[in-house]
Amino acid sequence: GLRRRLRLDVKDLEQRFRALSRLFHPDYFHNSTPTERLASLERSSYLNDAFRTLRDPMARLEYLLKLEGFTPKESHDATTKVPQGLLEEVFGLNEELEAIQDMRAEGASASEIALRLSAARRPVEANLDRHEEQLHALMAEHDACLEGGDTEGRHAALSRLRTLLLERTYLMNLLATVRRETGAAEAAAS
């Protein structure tokens, strides 16, 4: 019963979820026919999946992009959409992580390694923060276009959102790589 908006009232979503859960929950169908119990279980499962997706803004965005046909068709399509600057950041970070691994292998102190990892992490986190702000602004723009009936504007916003979401995925992977390296450095220091 929700419109294809990107910004939702989470309390309203939770109330709708609870109300529908009471209708479909398998516990209420324990005396029903096996077919009705199975249908209840399936509906309850779909409802839980839908709630998890809609509750998380990024999962909701990914789902809406998929519904609207804005997901990359092929994996090489994804790499062609990433801006050159972000790819340079990926390569630069990978080179820095290799240098840090070499430092560790050469016996550098844990504090030296921690400083280098912290310095490597900061630009990625700053870039990720900028992407989050841009994503939220574009989500609001999408919803405003939806409310105003501006189909062209809505589709333009979705296209830009797809690109930002792809970039965000790259940034999240970069951050995860730095965190793994930090964990390895901490484990080696103990």
C-alpha positions as CSV (number, residue, x, y, z in Angstrom):
1,G,0.0,0.0,0.0
2,L,3.0,2.3,-0.2
3,R,3.9,4.6,-3.1
4,R,7.3,4.1,-4.7
5,R,8.9,6.8,-2.5
6,L,12.4,6.7,-1.2
7,R,11.8,8.5,2.0
8,L,9.3,6.7,4.2
9,D,7.8,7.4,7.6
10,V,9.4,4.5,9.5
11,K,6.8,4.5,12.3
12,D,4.0,4.2,9.7
13,L,5.9,1.4,8.0
14,E,6.2,-0.4,11.4
15,Q,2.5,0.0,12.1
16,R,1.6,-1.3,8.7
17,F,4.0,-4.2,9.2
18,R,2.5,-5.1,12.6
19,A,-1.1,-4.9,11.3
20,L,-0.3,-7.1,8.3
21,S,1.7,-9.5,10.6
22,R,-1.4,-10.0,12.7
23,L,-3.4,-10.9,9.6
24,F,-0.9,-13.3,8.1
25,H,1.1,-14.8,10.9
26,P,1.2,-18.6,10.8
27,D,0.2,-18.9,14.5
28,Y,-3.3,-17.7,13.6
29,F,-3.7,-20.5,11.1
30,H,-2.7,-23.5,13.2
31,N,-6.3,-25.0,12.9
32,S,-6.6,-24.2,9.2
33,T,-6.1,-26.5,6.3
34,P,-2.5,-27.3,5.2
35,T,-3.0,-25.2,2.1
36,E,-4.1,-22.2,4.2
37,R,-1.2,-22.7,6.7
38,L,1.3,-22.8,3.8
39,A,-0.2,-19.7,2.2
40,S,0.0,-18.0,5.6
41,L,3.7,-19.0,6.0
42,E,4.5,-17.7,2.5
43,R,2.7,-14.4,3.0
44,S,4.4,-13.9,6.4
45,S,7.8,-14.6,4.8
46,Y,7.1,-12.1,2.0
47,L,6.0,-9.6,4.5
48,N,9.1,-10.0,6.6
49,D,11.3,-9.7,3.5
50,A,9.4,-6.6,2.4
51,F,9.7,-5.0,5.8
52,R,13.5,-5.6,6.0
53,T,13.9,-4.1,2.5
54,L,11.8,-1.0,3.1
55,R,13.2,-0.3,6.6
56,D,16.7,0.1,5.2
57,P,17.1,3.2,3.0
58,M,19.8,1.7,0.8
59,A,18.0,-1.6,0.4
60,R,14.9,0.4,-0.4
61,L,16.8,2.4,-3.0
62,E,18.3,-0.7,-4.6
63,Y,14.8,-2.3,-4.7
64,L,13.2,0.7,-6.3
65,L,16.0,1.0,-8.9
66,K,15.4,-2.7,-9.8
67,L,11.7,-2.1,-10.0
68,E,12.2,0.9,-12.3
69,G,14.7,-0.9,-14.5
70,F,17.7,1.2,-13.4
71,T,20.1,-1.6,-12.4
72,P,23.2,-2.2,-14.5
73,K,22.4,-4.9,-17.1
74,E,25.9,-6.4,-17.1
75,S,28.8,-6.3,-14.8
76,H,31.0,-4.4,-17.2
77,D,28.3,-1.7,-17.3
78,A,28.9,-1.1,-13.6
79,T,32.6,-0.4,-14.1
80,T,32.1,2.0,-17.0
81,K,29.8,4.2,-14.8
82,V,32.4,4.7,-12.0
83,P,34.1,8.1,-12.2
84,Q,37.8,8.2,-13.0
85,G,38.5,10.0,-9.7
86,L,37.0,7.2,-7.7
87,L,38.9,4.6,-9.6
88,E,42.1,6.5,-8.9
89,E,41.2,6.5,-5.2
90,V,40.7,2.7,-5.4
91,F,44.1,2.3,-7.0
92,G,45.8,4.7,-4.6
93,L,44.4,3.0,-1.6
94,N,45.4,-0.4,-2.9
95,E,49.0,0.9,-3.4
96,E,48.9,2.3,0.2
97,L,47.7,-1.0,1.6
98,E,50.5,-2.9,-0.2
99,A,53.0,-0.4,1.3
100,I,51.5,-1.0,4.8
101,Q,51.7,-4.8,4.3
102,D,55.4,-4.3,3.3
103,M,55.9,-2.2,6.4
104,R,54.4,-4.9,8.6
105,A,56.6,-7.6,6.9
106,E,59.7,-5.5,7.5
107,G,58.8,-5.2,11.2
108,A,57.4,-1.7,11.5
109,S,55.8,-0.9,14.8
110,A,52.1,-1.3,15.4
111,S,51.7,2.4,16.0
112,E,53.3,3.3,12.7
113,I,51.0,0.9,10.9
114,A,48.0,2.2,12.8
115,L,48.8,5.8,11.8
116,R,49.2,4.9,8.1
117,L,45.9,2.9,8.2
118,S,44.1,5.8,9.9
119,A,45.4,8.2,7.3
120,A,44.3,5.9,4.5
121,R,40.8,5.5,6.0
122,R,40.1,9.2,6.4
123,P,39.7,10.2,2.7
124,V,37.5,7.1,2.1
125,E,35.2,8.0,5.0
126,A,35.0,11.7,3.9
127,N,34.1,10.6,0.4
128,L,31.5,8.2,1.8
129,D,30.0,11.0,3.9
130,R,29.7,13.2,0.8
131,H,28.0,10.4,-1.1
132,E,25.5,9.8,1.8
133,E,24.6,13.5,1.7
134,Q,24.1,13.4,-2.1
135,L,22.1,10.2,-1.9
136,H,19.7,11.7,0.6
137,A,19.3,14.9,-1.4
138,L,18.6,13.0,-4.5
139,M,16.1,10.8,-2.7
140,A,14.2,13.9,-1.6
141,E,14.4,15.2,-5.2
142,H,13.0,11.9,-6.5
143,D,10.1,12.0,-4.1
144,A,9.4,15.7,-4.9
145,C,9.3,14.8,-8.6
146,L,7.0,11.8,-7.8
147,E,4.6,14.0,-5.9
148,G,4.7,16.7,-8.6
149,G,4.1,14.2,-11.4
150,D,7.5,15.0,-13.0
151,T,8.3,11.7,-14.6
152,E,11.3,12.9,-16.5
153,G,12.8,14.5,-13.4
154,R,12.1,11.4,-11.4
155,H,13.8,9.2,-14.0
156,A,16.8,11.6,-14.1
157,A,17.1,11.4,-10.3
158,L,16.9,7.6,-10.4
159,S,19.7,7.5,-13.0
160,R,21.9,9.7,-10.8
161,L,21.0,7.6,-7.7
162,R,22.0,4.4,-9.5
163,T,25.5,6.0,-10.2
164,L,25.9,7.2,-6.6
165,L,24.8,3.9,-5.2
166,L,27.4,2.1,-7.3
167,E,30.0,4.5,-6.2
168,R,28.9,4.0,-2.6
169,T,29.4,0.3,-3.0
170,Y,32.9,0.9,-4.1
171,L,33.6,3.1,-1.2
172,M,32.0,0.6,1.3
173,N,34.3,-2.1,-0.2
174,L,37.3,0.2,0.2
175,L,36.4,0.9,3.8
176,A,35.9,-2.8,4.5
177,T,39.4,-3.5,3.0
178,V,41.0,-0.9,5.3
179,R,39.1,-2.4,8.3
180,R,40.3,-5.9,7.5
181,E,43.9,-4.6,7.2
182,T,43.4,-2.8,10.6
183,G,42.2,-6.0,12.1
184,A,45.2,-7.9,10.7
185,A,47.5,-5.2,12.0
186,E,46.0,-5.4,15.5
187,A,46.1,-9.2,15.5
188,A,49.8,-9.1,14.5
189,A,50.5,-6.6,17.3
190,S,49.1,-8.8,20.0
